[in-house]
Amino acid sequence: MAEIEVVDVFTYKGGGGNPCPVVTDAAGMDADEMRDVAQRHGHESGFVLPAEDDAHDFRFRFFVPNHEMEMCAHATVGALWVLARQGRLPRGSVRVATASGTVTGYVKVRDAGSWEVEITQPPGRVVPFTPARMDEVCTALGINRDALADLPAHNAATSRVKTLVPVRDPEILNGLAPDPASVEAVCTRIGSTGLYPYAVVDRAARLFEARQFPRSSGYPEDAATGIAAAALAFVLLHDGTVPPDDGVIRVHQGRAMGRLSEIRVRIGFVGNRPVGCLLGGEVAPAHLKA
């Protein structure tokens, strides 16, 4: 049986993070076996396979308990961290093939047993909501419109569509208790893979807090969601909440789950045009399972 290493990705001050099972030698595994790993652990899991062409160093696959995912940021960051610890990364950048396209990873050695990992994501696509759709989303989250901040809601994506819902403050955010069936139903209607309500904590410091309620992953909430945080960064840029530069945007997530996490995003520009982002955070070993 393939060795499974569990790491916590996007940790904050040594705690929290999203647990991620990683298999770095998954060449002999089929889809059912990969999905079984995700089901047994109850978390989205990453699987490293040999590259299928000369343009890539590895191929990654990702599974949640219910199905395969095209891309998972925290599993990509976690898998690269584990590969670095195993001494299996080429020098410089790493080219990873995923079902949603090529991801480039940048892994820098800090000191013995510690690495800094960032991955690329493409420019975000941002689509504002109609008022009727906003009412549906509020109903699914169990809130009224007076709980919303004075900002628009959007469907946005770098790799997967997330629904970005601005709420007035972190207290409202962390008091949310949506029904998973309602979340799945509204996400299906609006073409989203999850609701990502967020609050502005400190606009000048570019600090935000968010929660992720996935459409149909097999669990009700994520402690840290890199794909959603990347989408949020482009929404913040679109709305003028952050200035058009490459300053770090920090997103805290997981507080309501007792797993406070931090995701860091830097948007890249050519002139005034955003061309993508770098997404990163801290990783720590959790435990090993055979």
Helices and strands as residue ranges (DSSP letters): E 4-11, E 18-23, H 31-41, E 45-50, E 58-63, E 68-69, H 73-85, E 93-98, E 101-111, E 114-121, E 125-128, H 131-141, G 145-147, E 154-157, E 161-166, H 170-174, H 180-190, E 194-202, E 207-210, E 213-214, H 226-238, E 249-253, G 255-257, E 261-270, E 273-289
